[in-house]
Amino acid sequence: MYRGDFRERIGNAMTLIQLRYVIAVANAKSMNEAARELFISQPSLSTAIKELEEEIGIELFRRTNRGISVTPEGEEFIGYARQVVEQYELLDAKYIAKEQVKKKFSVSAQHYTFAVSAFVELVKQFGMDEYEFAIHETKTYQVIEDVKNFKSEIGILYLNDFNRKVLEKMFHEFNLEFHPLMECSIYVYMWKGHPLAGKGEIRLEELEAFPCLSFEQGTYNSFYFAEEVLSTYEYKRLIKADDRATVLNLMRGLNGFTLCSGIICEELNGTDYCAIKLRSDERMTIGYLIRKGVNISSLGQRYLEEVAKYQDKALR
């Protein structure tokens, strides 16, 4: 096989060029814009995409008068396409261009400080000279999407009796696997100046005078995607926020609280916050999400080992 053939063809008919075209269109959300970025004509790009769709028997893009959008089948295909193109580029750079290429590792997680802390330890151990790291602290649905579409190798989230059936159905449909890491009781997370901070245990009724802080879930705002357990409880005061720093500020400024696993990482958030046991029989299972049938990389394994170190803290 000639080098040119290796560069262009990955199957009997499907080519790397076609995959790159598909990825460009998905990123640009416009055939015209993608054509400009690829330095080809719009008709040529449309023809190439159409030929690929006919070959694989899948409609990748839905065309309307307002533009194009990726179909559900297209999202899955493009996830695989990104992985193929990225892996090829690594091979090409290392074995053909003889470049020194950084290995990549990415993780997506709900807003857990311990997930970030474990990531910090991973980066410290491996360094950034040979590796390119990324962490996405994001919404529940986005964690699932990131793993599904190969944006992240690992996703960190929780299941409980309330959301388990809904999320496990999604995992099955998206060809994902959930693996438990730790079982946790429910804790009230607040700053140490809160009027209830000195208690040994807190009842939900005692929290009614204070605002409950919840992470905004955007379009997918069903109770099943809430990052906080007891999401269907009728809180008298509720404030939505987008990031952990804002939540911490609202704890101090408004005596707000949120419900969590009870794992505190003072090395990242400081010593001004505490977690107090909630009087409840509710439990949560924190675990990791991966693509079914895809082996975890050495960095992924090491990251999970760092996360597992917080298990003892979760069993208080």
C-alpha positions as CSV (number, residue, x, y, z in Angstrom):
1,M,0.0,0.0,0.0
2,Y,1.4,3.4,-0.9
3,R,1.7,6.1,1.7
4,G,-0.9,8.2,-0.1
5,D,-3.4,5.4,0.1
6,F,-2.7,4.9,3.8
7,R,-3.3,8.6,4.4
8,E,-6.6,8.7,2.6
9,R,-8.4,5.3,2.9
10,I,-9.5,3.5,6.0
11,G,-11.9,1.0,4.5
12,N,-13.1,-0.3,1.1
13,A,-14.7,3.1,0.3
14,M,-14.8,5.3,3.4
15,T,-11.9,7.8,3.5
16,L,-10.3,10.0,6.1
17,I,-11.1,13.0,3.9
18,Q,-14.8,12.2,4.2
19,L,-14.6,11.9,7.9
20,R,-12.8,15.2,8.2
21,Y,-15.5,16.7,6.0
22,V,-18.3,15.4,8.3
23,I,-16.5,16.7,11.4
24,A,-16.0,20.1,9.8
25,V,-19.7,20.4,8.9
26,A,-20.7,19.3,12.4
27,N,-18.5,21.9,14.0
28,A,-19.5,24.7,11.7
29,K,-23.2,23.7,11.7
30,S,-23.2,25.1,8.1
31,M,-22.3,23.6,4.8
32,N,-21.1,26.9,3.4
33,E,-19.0,27.8,6.4
34,A,-17.4,24.3,6.5
35,A,-16.6,24.5,2.8
36,R,-14.8,27.8,3.3
37,E,-12.8,26.4,6.2
38,L,-11.9,23.3,4.1
39,F,-11.1,25.4,1.0
40,I,-13.4,23.5,-1.3
41,S,-16.6,24.4,-3.1
42,Q,-19.9,24.0,-1.3
43,P,-21.3,21.7,-4.0
44,S,-18.3,19.4,-3.8
45,L,-18.7,19.2,0.0
46,S,-22.4,18.5,-0.2
47,T,-21.7,15.7,-2.8
48,A,-19.0,14.1,-0.6
49,I,-21.3,14.1,2.4
50,K,-24.2,12.7,0.4
51,E,-22.1,9.9,-1.0
52,L,-20.9,9.0,2.5
53,E,-24.5,8.9,3.8
54,E,-25.6,6.7,1.0
55,E,-22.6,4.4,1.6
56,I,-23.2,3.9,5.3
57,G,-27.0,4.0,5.0
58,I,-27.4,6.8,7.7
59,E,-28.6,10.3,7.4
60,L,-25.9,12.3,9.2
61,F,-27.4,15.8,8.8
62,R,-30.9,17.1,8.7
63,R,-31.3,19.8,6.1
64,T,-33.8,22.6,6.6
65,N,-34.4,26.2,5.3
66,R,-32.7,27.4,8.5
67,G,-29.6,25.3,8.1
68,I,-28.4,21.9,9.1
69,S,-28.4,19.9,12.3
70,V,-26.8,16.6,13.3
71,T,-29.2,13.6,13.5
72,P,-29.0,11.3,16.6
73,E,-27.5,8.6,14.4
74,G,-25.1,11.3,13.0
75,E,-23.9,12.2,16.5
76,E,-22.9,8.7,17.2
77,F,-21.1,8.3,13.9
78,I,-19.3,11.6,14.3
79,G,-18.1,10.5,17.8
80,Y,-16.5,7.5,16.2
81,A,-15.2,9.6,13.3
82,R,-13.5,12.0,15.7
83,Q,-11.8,9.1,17.4
84,V,-10.6,7.6,14.1
85,V,-9.2,10.9,12.8
86,E,-7.5,11.7,16.1
87,Q,-5.9,8.3,16.3
88,Y,-4.8,8.4,12.7
89,E,-3.2,11.9,13.3
90,L,-1.3,10.4,16.3
91,L,0.0,7.5,14.1
92,D,0.8,9.9,11.2
93,A,2.7,12.3,13.5
94,K,4.7,9.6,15.3
95,Y,5.5,7.1,12.6
96,I,5.3,9.1,9.3
97,A,6.1,12.7,10.2
98,K,8.3,11.5,13.1
99,E,6.9,14.2,15.4
100,Q,6.8,14.1,19.2
101,V,3.0,13.9,19.9
102,K,1.5,14.4,23.4
103,K,-0.8,11.7,24.6
104,K,-4.3,13.0,25.5
105,F,-6.5,12.3,28.5
106,S,-9.9,14.0,29.2
107,V,-12.5,13.5,31.9
108,S,-16.0,14.9,32.4
109,A,-17.7,15.1,35.8
110,Q,-20.5,16.5,37.8
111,H,-19.4,19.2,40.2
112,Y,-17.3,17.1,42.6
113,T,-14.2,18.7,44.2
114,F,-12.7,15.2,44.7
115,A,-12.9,14.6,40.9
116,V,-10.9,17.7,40.3
117,S,-8.5,16.9,43.1
118,A,-7.8,13.5,41.7
119,F,-7.2,15.1,38.3
120,V,-4.7,17.5,39.9
121,E,-2.8,14.6,41.4
122,L,-2.8,12.8,38.0
123,V,-1.3,15.8,36.2
124,K,1.3,16.2,39.0
125,Q,2.4,12.5,38.6
126,F,2.6,12.5,34.8
127,G,3.5,16.1,34.0
128,M,2.5,18.1,31.0
129,D,5.6,17.6,28.8
130,E,4.3,14.4,27.2
131,Y,0.6,14.6,28.0
132,E,-2.3,16.9,27.1
133,F,-5.0,17.0,29.8
134,A,-8.6,18.3,29.9
135,I,-11.2,18.2,32.6
136,H,-14.8,19.3,32.0
137,E,-16.9,20.0,35.2
138,T,-20.3,20.2,33.6
139,K,-24.0,19.3,33.6
140,T,-25.2,15.7,34.1
141,Y,-26.4,15.2,30.5
142,Q,-23.2,16.7,29.1
143,V,-21.1,14.2,31.1
144,I,-23.0,11.4,29.4
145,E,-22.7,13.1,26.0
146,D,-19.0,13.7,26.4
147,V,-18.3,10.0,27.0
148,K,-20.7,8.9,24.3
149,N,-19.0,11.2,21.7
150,F,-15.4,10.4,22.8
151,K,-14.8,13.9,24.1
152,S,-13.9,12.4,27.4
153,E,-12.6,8.9,28.2
154,I,-14.2,8.8,31.6
155,G,-17.3,10.4,33.1
156,I,-17.9,10.8,36.9
157,L,-21.5,11.0,38.2
158,Y,-23.9,9.4,40.7
159,L,-26.9,7.1,40.6
160,N,-29.5,6.6,43.3
161,D,-32.9,4.8,43.6
162,F,-34.6,7.8,42.0
163,N,-32.6,8.4,38.8
164,R,-31.1,4.9,38.3
165,K,-33.7,3.4,35.8
166,V,-33.8,6.5,33.7
167,L,-30.0,7.0,33.5
168,E,-29.2,3.3,33.0
169,K,-31.6,3.2,30.1
170,M,-29.6,6.1,28.5
171,F,-26.4,4.3,29.2
172,H,-27.7,1.2,27.4
173,E,-29.0,3.2,24.4
174,F,-25.6,5.1,24.1
175,N,-23.5,1.9,24.5
176,L,-22.0,3.1,27.8
177,E,-21.1,1.2,31.0
178,F,-21.4,2.5,34.6
179,H,-19.1,1.2,37.3
180,P,-19.6,2.0,41.0
181,L,-16.7,3.5,42.9
182,M,-18.2,4.4,46.3
183,E,-21.5,4.4,48.3
184,C,-22.3,7.7,50.1
185,S,-24.7,8.9,52.7
186,I,-26.2,12.4,52.1
187,Y,-24.6,15.5,53.7
188,V,-25.5,19.2,53.9
189,Y,-22.6,21.3,52.5
190,M,-22.4,24.8,53.9
191,W,-19.9,27.4,55.2
192,K,-18.7,27.2,58.8
193,G,-20.4,30.5,59.6
194,H,-23.9,29.1,58.9
195,P,-26.3,29.1,61.9
196,L,-26.6,25.3,61.6
197,A,-22.9,24.5,61.1
198,G,-22.4,23.4,64.7
199,K,-25.0,20.6,64.6
200,G,-24.1,16.9,64.5
201,E,-27.0,16.1,62.2
202,I,-29.5,18.2,60.3
203,R,-33.2,17.5,59.3
204,L,-34.6,18.9,56.1
205,E,-37.2,20.9,58.0
206,E,-34.4,22.9,59.7
207,L,-33.1,24.0,56.3
208,E,-36.4,25.6,55.1
209,A,-35.3,29.1,56.2
210,F,-32.2,29.0,54.1
211,P,-31.7,28.9,50.3
212,C,-31.0,25.5,48.7
213,L,-28.3,25.9,46.0
214,S,-28.7,23.7,42.9
215,F,-26.5,23.4,39.8
216,E,-28.4,24.5,36.6
217,Q,-28.9,21.7,34.1
218,G,-29.9,23.8,31.1
219,T,-32.1,22.1,28.5
220,Y,-32.0,18.8,30.3
221,N,-33.5,20.0,33.5
222,S,-35.5,17.0,34.5
223,F,-35.4,15.9,38.1
224,Y,-33.6,12.8,36.9
225,F,-30.6,14.9,35.8
226,A,-30.2,16.9,39.0
227,E,-26.8,16.7,40.6
228,E,-28.4,16.9,44.1
229,V,-30.3,14.1,45.6
230,L,-33.8,14.7,46.9
231,S,-34.4,16.9,43.8
232,T,-38.2,16.5,44.0
233,Y,-38.3,17.9,47.5
234,E,-40.4,21.2,47.7
235,Y,-37.7,23.6,48.8
236,K,-39.2,27.0,49.9
237,R,-36.1,28.8,48.7
238,L,-34.1,27.6,45.7
239,I,-31.3,29.3,43.8
240,K,-29.8,27.8,40.6
241,A,-26.1,28.4,39.7
242,D,-23.8,27.3,36.9
243,D,-20.5,26.8,38.7
244,R,-19.0,25.6,41.9
245,A,-17.3,29.0,42.7
246,T,-20.6,30.8,42.6
247,V,-22.2,28.2,44.8
248,L,-19.4,28.7,47.4
249,N,-19.9,32.4,47.3
250,L,-23.7,32.0,47.8
251,M,-23.0,29.8,50.8
252,R,-21.1,32.6,52.5
253,G,-23.3,35.5,51.3
254,L,-26.7,34.0,51.8
255,N,-26.2,31.1,54.2
256,G,-27.1,28.8,51.3
257,F,-26.5,25.1,51.3
258,T,-26.4,22.2,49.0
259,L,-26.6,18.4,49.3
260,C,-23.5,16.4,48.6
261,S,-21.6,13.2,49.2
262,G,-19.8,14.6,52.3
263,I,-16.3,14.4,50.7
264,I,-14.5,17.6,51.3
265,C,-11.2,18.6,49.6
266,E,-9.9,21.5,51.7
267,E,-6.8,21.7,49.6
268,L,-8.9,23.1,46.8
269,N,-11.9,24.8,48.5
270,G,-10.2,25.9,51.7
271,T,-11.1,25.3,55.3
272,D,-14.2,27.6,55.5
273,Y,-16.7,24.9,54.6
274,C,-18.1,21.8,56.3
275,A,-20.4,18.8,55.5
276,I,-23.0,17.7,58.1
277,K,-24.9,14.5,57.9
278,L,-28.5,14.8,56.7
279,R,-31.0,12.8,58.7
280,S,-32.1,10.6,55.8
281,D,-32.0,7.0,54.6
282,E,-31.1,8.2,51.1
283,R,-27.9,6.9,49.6
284,M,-26.0,7.7,46.4
285,T,-23.6,5.6,44.3
286,I,-20.8,7.6,42.7
287,G,-19.1,5.8,39.8
288,Y,-17.5,6.2,36.5
289,L,-18.9,6.0,32.9
290,I,-17.0,4.6,29.9
291,R,-17.7,3.5,26.4
292,K,-18.7,-0.2,26.3
293,G,-16.0,-2.4,24.9
294,V,-13.3,0.3,25.0
295,N,-10.3,-0.4,27.2
296,I,-9.4,2.2,29.7
297,S,-6.0,3.9,29.1
298,S,-3.1,3.8,31.6
299,L,-3.9,7.4,32.5
300,G,-7.5,6.6,32.9
301,Q,-6.7,3.7,35.2
302,R,-4.4,5.9,37.3
303,Y,-7.1,8.6,37.5
304,L,-9.6,6.1,38.8
305,E,-7.1,4.9,41.4
306,E,-6.8,8.5,42.6
307,V,-10.6,8.9,42.8
308,A,-10.8,5.7,44.7
309,K,-8.6,7.2,47.5
310,Y,-11.6,9.3,48.5
311,Q,-13.7,6.2,49.3
312,D,-12.9,6.2,53.0
313,K,-14.0,9.8,53.3
314,A,-17.3,8.8,51.7
315,L,-18.0,6.1,54.3
316,R,-18.1,8.4,57.3
